[in-house]
Amino acid sequence: MDVYNRLARTIMIPVVDAIRGTHVAAYLEDLEETQWWCAEDIKELQSRRLQGAITHAYDHVAYYRRIMDERGLSPADISCAADLTKLPMLTKALVRANFDELTADNIPKRKLLIARTGGSTGSPLVFYKTGDDWFAHGRARGLLAMQWAGVDVADRVASFPTAFGWPNARERFLAPLSRRFRRAVEFDARDISDETLPSIVQTLRRTRPRAIAAYPSVLALLASYIKDSGQSAPDLHAILTGGEQMFEHQRALVREVFNREPFSRYGSHENSLLGTECDKHSGFHMFAQDLVIEIVDDDAQPVAVGDDGHVLVTNLHARGMPFIRYDTGDIGAWATEPCACGRAMPLLSRLTGRTCDIIYTPSGKRVTGTSVGMSRFALLGVTALQIVQETLDELTARVVIPSDVLPEQVVRVRRGIEDILHRSLGDDMRITVEFVNRIEPTAAGKYVPVVSRVSPDSWLNRVRE
């Protein structure tokens, strides 16, 4: 462990914990130990924490108290993960319709942090989190996932973040300090083009990060550029990816170019990191110490091991706005065999969804859908969105808003959407906003947020003219 990582462990994390009033260091130590527990011990720990979460929800969250009373349930009736089937599934629509009732009455407003999803399933959402859940438990899971990839807390990591902003002034102060201490290298995921890719590769060579973290679509663009230009790839110890489904062709390309097997991570803005690959790359180890993950059918009942089903999440530490049996919008399946690494944490063998096409612009940009700023549409009252690019010069934003929105508000929403898209994509695209009653899902039941029908070859020929 180098000097930066020793300082991070002994000084930086404890100081930030003290400022935030969180316990990242303690939670990380807990995960480092429990990752090696046997399955029965992990289940027992999970059950204890679930009982605490259910009791809190019944005592302090009007929505769950009403739901449980209607079903004649008390907190004692839900003592383990299997008992969760007694409760209904929670959807984004239910969260929106019951926002106030889902907010805990014993958490001071000043401790509630407003958050929002990135809309990778096409339906952005605004909700509350607490610092302990967001910046402590979630951060600890992320640090352990990095350890599995051989990356420590203060190792230099190059990343391609999208701008979600920070929830308060304290976090806006801490974020740049954290980046400087970690010697982080950041690139704007919204600004990747033939013009910027050479400088990105040069910066990677100059700064020599230990790892790179990015969406699969961004990694594939970077790898494709390096391969097509005949360059050698920057020397990296690890490739970290998440935020989208990683398709096999993307994994193969990244493996070929960087000579490293990518470590895929699975998470969401609602519940932070849910699971991650270990060095065996046999699936996602799900953090059962902090979460209950269910794979269920359309009736919210468990499917057989190995069968595909809806991924539901119950966060065992969320207190400000508990999400119990929350539908992620993803489809997954449990592994039929344990991982060879020896960890007994539940293993998700496959995950369907998180797809994101690339938008090609006349100015030469290639913009991933997750970089468009999907989360900002939620603040306009948009409940579902799909961007369809028919030609290089124009795209249509199909938008769903509540039926009771006033005409003058519709005008504001339209202008807001056009402004967000122009800022992300440039002013040289014609943008049409189309209000619809619903976004049609794919045959697999997935809502695809971005559909581009532009041929990459035709785009490349045009921008080089």
N, C-alpha and C positions, 0 to 999 in steps of 0.2 A: 504494500500500500504506500503510495507516494505521499509527499508532504501535504498536497492539496486535499487528498482524501482523508488523511489523519486530522487535518484542521476542520474539515467538514463534519466529521464524526464527533469530534470533541468540542468544537466551538460553534461552527456555523449553524448546524441543525438545532442544538440547544438554545442558541440565541434567538433564532427565528421562532422556535416553539414558545419561548418566553414572551416575545412580542405578540404573537398570535393567540397565546393561551391554548396551544395545542400540544400534542404529545407524539410527534412523528417518530422520535427516537425510540420511545417505548413500544409503539405499535410495530415498528420495523423489527425490533428484537423479538416480539411476540411471533411475528410471521416467520422469522428466521428459524425459530424453534419448532413451531407447529407444522411447518411444511413437511417435516419428517415423521409426524405422528402417524399412527395406524388409522385406518378408516373409521373404526369404531370410536376412537378418542376424538377425532375431528367432528364426527356426528354429534357426540355428547356435548362438545364445546359449542357447536352450532345450535343445538337445541336450547342450551342455557341462554344464549344470546337472543335466540328467536323469542323465547318466553318473555325476556325483558322488552323486546321491541313490540310485541303484541300487547303487553300490559300497558306500555306507554301509549300506544295508539288508542287503546280502549279508553284510557283515563283522560287523554288530552287532545284527541283528534275526533271532532264531532262526526265526520264522515264514517270512520270505522266503528265508532260507538253505535251509530244508527244501523249500519250494516250488520253488526254482530247481534244487536238487540232484535232486529227483524228475523234473524235466523235462530234466536234463542241460544246464542253462544256467549260464553264468558272466556276471558283470557286462559283459564285453566283447560279449556277444550282444545287449545292449539299448543301442544307441548313439543312438537317435532315437525320436521319438514313435511312429512306425509299428511299431517293434519291441515295443511294450508288449502287443500282441495275443498274444505268447508267454506272457504271465502271465495268471492268472485274475482275474476281477472280485472285488473285496472288498466284502462286504455288512456291514450292521450285525450280523447274526447271527454272521458269521465273526469280527468284532471282539470280540463278547462271548465267544465260545467260545475265542478265542486271545489273550485280553487280555495275559497275561504274556509270551507268545511274541512279541507285537507290540511290546513295550516294549524300546527299545534298551538294550544292556548297557553302553554307554560314557557314558551321561548320568547324572550324579549325581542321586540321588532328590530332593535339595533344589532342583534346577533343573527338575523335572517339575511342571507345574501341572495340577491336575485340572480338567477342563472337562466340559461336558455340552451336548447339543443341546437346542433348544427344543421338539422334537417336532412340528414343523409337518407332517411326513409321518405323524404318528401313532405313531412308534416312537422314543422318547427313548433317548439313548445317553450313557454316561460314557466318557471317554478322557483321554489325556495330551496336553499341548502344552508347548512351551518358550516362554520370554519372547521370544526372537528371532523366532520364527514368529508368535506371537500379537500382541505389542505392537510389533513393528518392521516386518516385511514386510507384515502385514495392515493395520497403521495407515498405512503409506506408501501402499498401494493406495487406502485410504479417503480420504487427503488429496488424492491426484491426482484421484479421482472428484469430490471437492468443487470442485477447481479447474475441472474441465470445466463445472461448473454455475455458475461465477463466484463461488464461495465460498472464502475463504482460511482458513488454519488457525485464526486467532483471531477470525473473524467470529462474531457472535452467532447461534446457531442454536437454535431452539425444537424440542424433541424430546419423544417420548412413549415413554420406555424401559420395558421390563419388568424386573423384579428378578431378575437371575441371580446377583448377588453377585460379589465379587472373590476370586481364588484364594489370596491371602495378605495379610499385614498391610501389606506395602509398597504393594501396589496399593490397599488400602483407604485408605492415607494419601495416595497420589498422586491418586486419582480426584477427591476434592473440591477439591484444589488446582487440578487441570486445569479442572474445571468453573468455578471462580471466575475463573481467568485468562481463560478463553474467554467469560466472562459468559454462560454457558449458561442457558437457560430450559428447565426440565423439568416435565412434567406426568405424572401417573400414568396409564398406559394402561389400568389396571384400574378406573379411577374416572371413566368418561365417562358422563354422564347428562344429562337435561334440566336438572337442577339445577346441574351443574358446567360445562356448555358456555358459558353466559353469562360466567362468570368467566374461562374459558380465553380467550375472544375478547377480553375486556377486558385481560387480561394481555398478549396479543399486541399489542394497540394501544399499551399503555403501554411495553412493553419494546422494541418495534420491531426484532425480529430480522431479519437479512438473509435467513434461510431457515428453513424448517420441515422437519423430518425425521420421518416416521412411517410406520406400516404403511398400505397402501392402504385397508383397511377403516376405520382411524381417520380418515384424511384425508377419506374419503367421508362419515363421520358429521359431521365438522366442517363440511365444505362444505355438506352438506344442511341443517344447523342455520342457517348463515349465510343461505342462500338462502331457506329457509322463513320466517325471522324478518324478511326484508326489509332486512337490514343490508348495508352495503358491507363487502367483505373487507379485512382488514388488508393493508397494502402490503408485499409480499414480493418479493425479487429472484429467489428460487428455491424450488422444491418438490422435496424429496428423498424418495424412497420405496424400500422394499425389505422383505424378510422374508416377503412373500406375493406371489403372482401378482397383478398389477394388471390387472383386467378393463377392457375398453374403456369400459363405462358409468361406471366409477369415474374413469377418466382424463378422460372427457368432462365429468363433473360438476366435477372439480377444476379443469380448464381454464376452464370457464364461470365459476366463482365467483371464482377467484384471478387469472384472465387470465394464467396461466403454464402452459407445458407441463411436466408433471412429469418429473423425471429419475429413471428407474427404475434400481435397482441390484440385482444378483443375488449373493447370498452364502450362506454357511452357517457354523454355529458350528465345524464341523470344519476348514474351510479359509479362514475369514474371507471377504473380498470376492473374488468370482470374476470379475465383469464389471460394466460400467456403461454407460449410455447417454451419448453425447456430445450436442452441441447440434443434431445432425441427427435424433436420435431414430429411427434406422433399425434399432436392435437393440442387443444388449449386446456391447461390445468386451471380449473375454476377455483376462485378463492372462497371456499366453503367456510372458512373461519369468519369471514365478514359478510357473506351473502348466501342466500338460498337460491339456487338456479333450478328451474323446472323446465322440462321439455314436455309439452302438452299438445293434445289434439284441439280441434275447433270448439270442443265443449269444455276446455280447460282441465281435462283429465290426463294423467300421465300416459305417455306412449311407451311402447316396449323399447328396451335398450337396443340401439342401432337404428331405430325408426326416426324419420324426420318429424319435427313438431315445432310449435311456437316456443320461443325462448322467453320465459318469465323470470323476473328478478325480484327478490325481496331483500332490501338493504337492511342489515341488522344494526346499523349504526345511525341511520338517518332519523333525526328527531324533529327537525323543523317542519318538514313536509314528508312524512313517511310514504314510500311507495311499496305496497305489498302486493305481490303477484303482478308486477308491472309488465305489460306486454312491450317488449323491445321492438317488435316489428321484424325480428329476424327469425330465420328457420335454422334449426340445428339438430344434432343427433349425438347421443352419448356413445362413447367408444365401447366396443364389446370386449376389449382386452385392456389390462392395465398398462401403464407406461413403464418402459424398461428402466427409467431413472430411479424408481423406487419410491417416488412420492405417491401418497394415497389420496391426494386431492382429486375430486371428480374430474374426468377427462372428457371434453367435448371433441369428438373426432372430426366433425365437419360443421361448417357454417355457411349458409346460403344468404346472399344479400350484401348490403353495403356496396352495391355497384355504383359506379359513377363514371359516366362518359365524359369525354373531354370536349370542350367548346373551342372551336377554331375561329380566330378573328381575322379580318382583312389586314390588320396591322402587323400580323405575324405572331400574335400571342396564342399559346395553347393553355387554356385555363381549365383546371379540374373543377368539377361541379362543387366540391366541398370548399373551393376557394372563392366562390361567387359571393359568399356572405349570406348563406341561407338563413342563419340564425337571426339576422336583422329583420327578416320578413315577419317573424313572430311578433315583434314589437309594433308592427303595423296592423296587427289583428288577423293576419293571414293564418288560416288553419291547415291549408295544404297547397302545395305548389309543385309544378312541373315545368321545366324549361325544355322546349323543343326547338332544335336548330335544324331548319329545313335546308337552308343554303348558307354559304359563307357570309353573306351580307345581312341576313336577317334571322331573328328567332322570335318565338312566341312564348310568353310566360302564361301558363294556364294556372289560374288562381282561384282558390276557394276561400270565401269569407262568410261570416255569419249572415243569415238571411235578413236580420233586422238592422243591418247597417244602413244609415241614412245616405241619400244621394250625394250630399256634400262630402261625407266621409269617404265614399267610393272614389271621388275625384282625388282626395288626399292620398288614398292608398295607391291608386294608379300612378300618381306622380312620384310617390315614394319608391315604388317598385322600379319605375323607369330610372330614377336617380341611382338606386343601388346597383342596377345592372350596368348602367353606363359607367359608373365609377369602377366597376370590376372589369368590364370588357372593353371600354373605350367608346368614343362617340361616333365611330365609323360603322356601327351596326344599327340596323332598323329594328326597333323593339316594339312588339305588339303585346299588349296586356289583354288577356281574354279571361273574363270571369265565368267560371263554370260551377255546376252543382257538386261535382265530385271528380277526383282524379281516378281514372280507370287503372286497376292493378294489372300486373303481368299475369301470364298463365299460371305462374307459381305463387300468385297471391302477393307479390312484392310491389311496392310503390317506387317506381324509378324516378328520382328527382330530375335527372338530366338525360335527354335523348338527343344525340347528335347524328344527323344523317349525312354529314359532310365527309367526303373521302379524304383521309390524311394525305394521299398522294396528290390529289387535285389541289388541295390547300397549299402544299409545299411548292408545287409548280407555279401557282399564282403568286405567292409572296416572293418567289425568286425572280419573277419577271421584272 
